[in-house]
Amino acid sequence: MRYYESLYIVNPNYEQGKLDEVMKTVSETISDYGFKIINHLAWGKKRLAYNIQEHKYGSYVLLHFETESLENLDSFERFMVLQKPILRNQTVLLDDKPDKQSEKAPSREEDKKDLTKGNTEETAKPSDKDQSKDNKDDLKVVDEEVSEPEETEPEEDQSDKVEENEEDE
């Protein structure tokens, strides 16, 4: 059994209903080709690294599937390229079977609870006094790390050699 991951970017102007239709079309087509879907998740709208068809954003969708035969993989790739709502897609072979993921996203209330639980300590900015104390400690460490420069023999002055060569000529 071979496992694949396909990530595709859908036009960001589509509402959730239209995005669901695109995902349903891809799911039906992949089933027609004899592939078994493991995960099909919408990641949401994200900013693109560069504009694609004059779009700055795109709706990302992740698809994990498995198959035993490779004969329809090229047909699936061609299908994805020909779909107008899909701006870009890429399918890669996976080494291991991906874990089954649920599409349930945390609600906004759960996000608020996570923010108030104690994460404030990590994100709290230290006061100026704490920063100055840390800077003094850093300076001490720097002073300890600096070593005395080694004494070297002074090099002969190059200008003297040039003058001697001129006199010889």
N, C-alpha and C positions, 0 to 999 in steps of 0.2 A: 504494500500500500504506500502510495506517495502522498505527501501533504503539501499544500500550496497556500500561500497568502497573497491575496490581491487587495491592493489599496487603490481606491479610485476617488477622484475629486469631481463632485457634481456642482453644476451651476449654483452659485450662492443665492441667486434671486428666487429660487424655488422655495415655496412654503413647505411646511412639514408634510402635508398631504401629498404634494407632488414628489417630494423626496422619497416618501414611502412607496409611491408608484414606481419610481425608478428602481428602488431596491427590490420590489416585488418582481419587476421585469427581469432583473439580473438573476434573482433566485430561480424563477421559472426556467429561464434559459439554461442556467447551470445544471438544473435537474434534467432538462431535456438532453443535455450532453452526457448524462450518466455520472455526474459528479455528486458527491454527498456533502452537503453543507454542514460545517461544524459550528462556525460563528458568522454572524452577519450583523455588524454593529455600526451605528452612526456615531462618529466621534464628535461631530458638531462643526460649526463654521470657524475657520481659522484663517489667518492672514497668510497669503502665499509669499514665497521667497521672491518671486518675480511675477509680473502680470501675465496671465494666460487669457487670450481672447479678450483683452481689455478688462479682465476681472482682477481685483486686488485681493479678494477673498474667495474661499471655496469651501464647500461642505464635504468633509472627509468621511469616507465609509470604508470599513475594514471587513474583508471577507476571507474566512478560512474554509478550505474545502479539501476533500480527499478523493483520490481516484486510483484505479488500478491500471487503466490504459491511458496512453498519451495521445491517442489519435485525434481526440476532439479539443485538445488544448490550444492548438493554433486557431481553430474555429472560434473558440471562446475569446481569444485575444482579438481576433478580427471583429467579432460582435461588439466588444467593448470600445474599440476604436471608432466604429461606425455610429455609436449612440451619440446623438447631439447633446443631451444633457450632461454627458460625462466629458469633462474637460481633459483629464489625464488619467491614466491607469498604469499600474505596474504589478506584475505577478511574479513571485519568486518561489523557488522550491525551499521547503523547510526540512531540517534534519529530523526533528521530532514532532510527534503529534501535539498540536496546540491544545491547551486546556479549554474546556467549555466555559464561556463567560456569559454572565447575565447582562441584559441591557438596562437593568434598573440603575438609574443615576440617582445619587443622593439628592434629597430634597433641599430646598433653600434653608429650611429650619435646621436640618442636620448640619449644614455648613456653618450656620451661625453658632450652633452648640460647639462645634469643633474649634471655632475661633475663640470662644470664651473659656474653654477648658483649661488653659494653662500654656497655650502657645504664645501668650503675650510675653512670657519671660524670654523666649527665644528671639522675638522680634523687637523687644524693648531696646531702646537706644541708651547706651550708658551715658551717665552725666558727664559734664566737662571735667569735674574733679577726678572721676574714675579714669577718663582718658588721659589727663595730665599725669596721673600716677603711673599708668601703663607706659606712657612715653618715657618717663624717668627711668623705669625699669629697663626699657629697651635700650636707653642710652648706656646704662651700666653694662648691659650685656655686650654692647658694641665696644665699649672701652676695654672689656676683658678680652675680647677676641682679637684686638689689634696687637700685633707683636712688634718688638723693636726691629727696625730695619737692619739687615746684615751689613757689616762694613765691607766694602770692596775696595780694591786698589784703584786709585785714581788713574784714569786713562790719560795717555799722552794727548796733549793738545793738538788737534788736527791742523790748526792754522800754522803751527811751527813746521810741520812736515811739508806743507804746501810751499812755504817760504824757502825751505832748504832745497826743494826740487827746482824752484825757479832760479836759485843762485847757481846750481850745478849746470844749468843750461846756459 
